Amino acid sequence: MKPLISVIIPSHNCAQTIETAIQSILNQTWKNLEVIVIDDGSTDGSEKIVRNLASRDERVRYFALPWKDPRRINWRGVNINAGYMARNYGFEQARGEWITFQDADDASLLNRIEVQYDLAQKYDALHVSIQWQQLRPELVGKKLDVGAVLRERSDIVVSAKETSRLAKETKGILMGNWFPHGYVPFIFKWFHLFRPFFFKKLDPYPGTGGAVFVHRSVLEKIKYRQLDERIWPSTRGRGADRDFNFQVAETFGKSFAFNLPLYLWRVRGQNPMFSNDEYDKYIIR
């Protein structure tokens, strides 16, 4: 029997989009899954939408995050939580052998999870990331012809050796375990005079950081971290995903990324890797 896969959806006031997000998971070609919605303080009626879906499909499970983050908004008014608390709480509820994520305002092509599982098996990976493309209505409910992509393109695989190398090259000299960097507020780390000691390089983690696929054994050592504890935060002072993924890559050395645009991100522009809609020919029903 195929293993159970847990899909964690952090949600904060996403009533307008969350049904599309959940349905894109329930309609996946991989059927043995559970959808764990972690409501992070929503006030817009999204709970009712999720509970209605749960009444029609027992794979949907709703949880309200039982605590609030007092440091959610930083001094610039930016939400720096980035869903890290909801994702960690989702780990506690997950029953699957493998765990992945779906943002409540995005969607996925229908074979996204099956492809990530198959790639994890083929490459003996513990951690698999894929790429994104712009969420367009005509893509919802479609699949990517991954076989055709792999036959016709040679720039698909980012190896575990490469992700591990990036993890080391992007970590500042004072971000090791020997220095108590967690006691240094992010604002001081980002100050231009100190920045070189905390941020060696600012390269992003390869792929879509919020839709990675991980084996549950990873969670024995790795969790999402609050901002001041992140070794790989982003330049905006968020970077919960970037920190989590580089942390997994460095710790286990079994992280692969694949340039397959299986995730649909609700943004205005297209992924620069696929700026000419060159992957449209690979979209199938």
C-alpha positions in Angstrom: 0.0 0.0 0.0 1.2 3.5 -0.8 2.3 5.4 2.3 0.2 8.2 3.9 1.4 11.7 3.1 0.5 14.6 5.3 0.0 18.0 3.7 0.2 20.9 6.1 -1.6 24.1 5.1 -0.9 27.1 7.4 -3.8 29.7 7.0 -4.2 33.2 8.1 -7.3 35.0 6.7 -7.3 33.2 3.4 -11.1 32.7 3.0 -11.0 33.9 -0.7 -8.4 31.3 -1.7 -8.2 28.4 0.7 -10.8 26.2 -1.0 -8.9 26.3 -4.2 -5.7 25.4 -2.3 -7.3 22.5 -0.5 -9.1 21.1 -3.6 -5.8 21.1 -5.5 -4.5 18.7 -2.9 -7.7 16.5 -2.5 -7.7 16.1 -6.3 -4.1 14.9 -6.4 -3.2 11.7 -8.3 -1.8 10.5 -4.9 -4.9 9.7 -2.9 -3.5 8.3 0.4 -3.1 11.7 2.0 -4.4 13.9 4.8 -4.8 17.7 4.6 -4.0 19.4 7.9 -5.1 23.0 8.0 -3.6 25.0 10.8 -5.6 28.2 11.3 -3.2 30.9 12.5 -5.7 33.3 14.1 -8.0 33.9 11.1 -10.9 36.2 11.6 -12.4 36.1 8.1 -14.6 33.0 8.1 -12.1 30.7 6.6 -12.7 28.2 9.4 -16.3 27.6 8.2 -15.0 26.9 4.7 -12.5 24.4 5.9 -15.0 22.6 8.2 -17.4 22.4 5.3 -14.8 20.7 3.2 -13.9 18.4 6.1 -17.6 17.3 6.4 -17.4 16.2 2.8 -13.9 14.6 2.8 -12.6 12.9 6.0 -9.0 13.5 4.8 -9.3 17.2 5.8 -8.5 18.0 9.4 -8.8 21.4 10.9 -6.8 22.8 13.9 -6.7 26.2 15.4 -3.2 27.2 16.4 -3.4 27.3 20.3 -1.0 30.3 20.8 0.0 33.6 19.3 3.3 34.9 18.3 4.0 38.2 20.2 6.8 39.0 17.8 4.9 38.4 14.6 5.3 42.0 13.3 8.7 43.5 13.3 9.7 47.2 13.8 9.2 47.9 10.1 5.6 46.5 10.2 6.6 43.3 8.3 5.1 39.9 9.3 8.2 37.9 10.1 6.4 34.8 11.4 6.1 33.4 7.9 3.9 30.6 9.2 6.7 28.9 11.2 4.6 28.3 14.3 1.7 26.8 12.3 4.0 24.5 10.4 5.7 23.2 13.6 2.2 22.6 15.1 1.3 20.8 11.9 4.2 18.5 12.5 2.7 17.5 15.8 -0.6 16.5 14.1 0.8 14.8 11.1 0.5 11.0 10.8 2.1 10.5 7.5 5.4 8.9 6.6 6.1 11.9 4.4 5.1 15.5 5.0 4.7 18.4 2.6 3.1 21.8 2.5 0.6 23.9 0.6 0.1 27.7 1.2 -3.5 28.6 1.6 -3.4 31.2 -1.2 -1.7 29.0 -3.8 -2.4 25.7 -5.5 -0.6 22.7 -7.0 -0.7 20.8 -10.3 -2.4 17.5 -9.7 0.6 15.2 -9.9 2.8 17.4 -7.7 2.9 15.1 -4.7 3.2 11.8 -6.7 6.1 13.2 -8.6 7.9 14.4 -5.4 7.4 10.9 -3.8 8.7 9.1 -6.9 11.7 11.4 -7.1 12.5 10.8 -3.4 12.4 7.1 -4.0 14.5 7.3 -7.2 17.2 9.5 -5.7 17.1 8.1 -2.1 16.3 11.6 -0.9 14.9 12.7 2.5 14.0 16.1 1.2 12.7 17.1 -2.2 11.9 20.6 -3.5 10.4 21.6 -6.9 9.9 24.8 -8.8 6.9 27.1 -9.1 5.1 28.9 -11.9 2.5 31.7 -11.8 -1.0 30.5 -10.7 -3.2 31.0 -13.8 -6.8 29.8 -13.7 -6.3 27.6 -16.7 -3.6 25.6 -14.9 -5.7 24.7 -11.9 -6.8 21.0 -12.3 -4.0 20.2 -14.7 -0.8 18.0 -14.5 2.7 18.4 -15.7 4.0 15.8 -18.2 7.1 15.1 -16.1 8.3 12.3 -18.3 8.4 14.5 -21.4 10.3 17.2 -19.4 12.9 14.7 -18.2 13.4 13.3 -21.7 13.8 16.7 -23.4 15.7 18.8 -20.8 19.0 18.3 -19.1 18.8 21.1 -16.5 16.4 19.5 -14.1 18.3 18.0 -11.2 20.1 19.9 -8.4 22.0 17.3 -6.5 22.4 16.7 -2.8 26.0 17.6 -3.1 25.1 21.0 -4.6 22.4 21.8 -2.0 24.9 20.9 0.8 27.5 23.1 -0.8 25.1 26.0 -0.9 24.2 25.5 2.7 27.8 25.8 3.8 28.6 28.7 1.4 25.7 30.9 2.5 26.3 30.5 6.3 28.1 33.4 8.0 31.1 32.7 10.1 29.3 33.6 13.4 26.3 31.4 12.5 27.9 28.2 13.8 26.9 26.3 16.9 30.0 27.7 18.7 28.6 31.3 18.7 25.4 32.1 20.6 23.9 34.0 17.6 20.4 33.4 18.8 20.9 36.1 21.4 21.7 38.6 18.7 18.6 40.4 17.3 18.2 40.2 13.6 18.4 43.9 13.2 22.0 43.9 14.5 22.9 41.0 12.2 21.6 42.9 9.2 23.4 46.1 10.1 25.8 46.7 7.2 29.0 46.7 9.4 28.1 43.3 11.0 26.4 41.7 8.1 29.4 39.9 6.6 29.9 38.0 9.8 26.3 36.6 9.7 25.5 36.4 6.0 28.2 35.1 3.8 26.0 34.8 0.7 22.3 35.5 0.1 21.6 32.8 -2.5 18.1 31.4 -2.2 17.5 27.7 -1.5 16.9 26.0 -4.9 13.2 25.5 -5.6 10.0 26.5 -3.9 10.8 26.7 -0.2 7.3 26.4 1.0 6.3 23.2 -0.9 9.2 20.9 0.1 8.6 17.2 0.6 10.3 15.6 3.7 10.5 12.3 5.4 9.2 12.4 9.0 12.6 11.2 10.3 13.9 14.7 9.5 11.7 16.1 12.1 13.5 14.4 14.9 16.3 17.0 14.4 14.9 19.8 12.4 12.1 22.3 13.1 11.2 25.8 11.9 12.8 28.5 13.9 11.8 32.0 15.0 13.7 34.9 13.4 16.6 35.5 15.7 17.5 31.8 15.8 17.5 31.4 12.0 20.9 30.7 10.5 19.7 31.3 6.9 17.0 34.1 7.2 16.1 36.1 4.1 17.0 39.7 3.4 13.5 40.9 4.4 13.9 39.4 7.9 11.7 36.4 7.2 13.2 33.3 5.6 11.6 30.6 7.7 11.5 28.4 4.6 15.0 29.2 3.5 16.4 28.5 7.0 14.5 25.2 7.3 15.6 23.9 3.9 19.3 24.8 4.2 19.2 23.4 7.7 17.9 20.0 6.4 20.4 20.0 3.5 23.4 20.7 5.8 22.3 18.2 8.5 21.4 15.2 6.3 23.1 15.7 3.0 20.1 14.0 1.2 18.3 17.1 -0.2 17.5 17.2 -3.9 15.9 20.0 -5.9 14.2 19.6 -9.3 13.4 22.3 -11.8 9.9 21.1 -12.4 7.2 23.9 -12.0 4.6 21.8 -10.2 3.6 24.5 -7.7 1.2 27.3 -8.6 2.1 30.5 -6.8 -0.4 33.4 -6.7 2.0 36.2 -7.8 1.8 38.8 -10.5 4.9 37.8 -12.4 6.2 34.5 -13.9 9.1 32.6 -12.5 12.2 34.0 -14.4 13.3 30.4 -15.0 10.2 29.9 -17.2 9.6 33.5 -18.3 8.5 32.6 -21.8 5.8 30.1 -20.7 8.1 27.5 -22.2 6.5 24.8 -20.0 3.0 25.3 -21.3 3.5 22.6 -23.8 4.0 20.1 -21.0 0.7 20.9 -19.3 -1.8 18.0 -19.7 -5.2 17.0 -18.4 
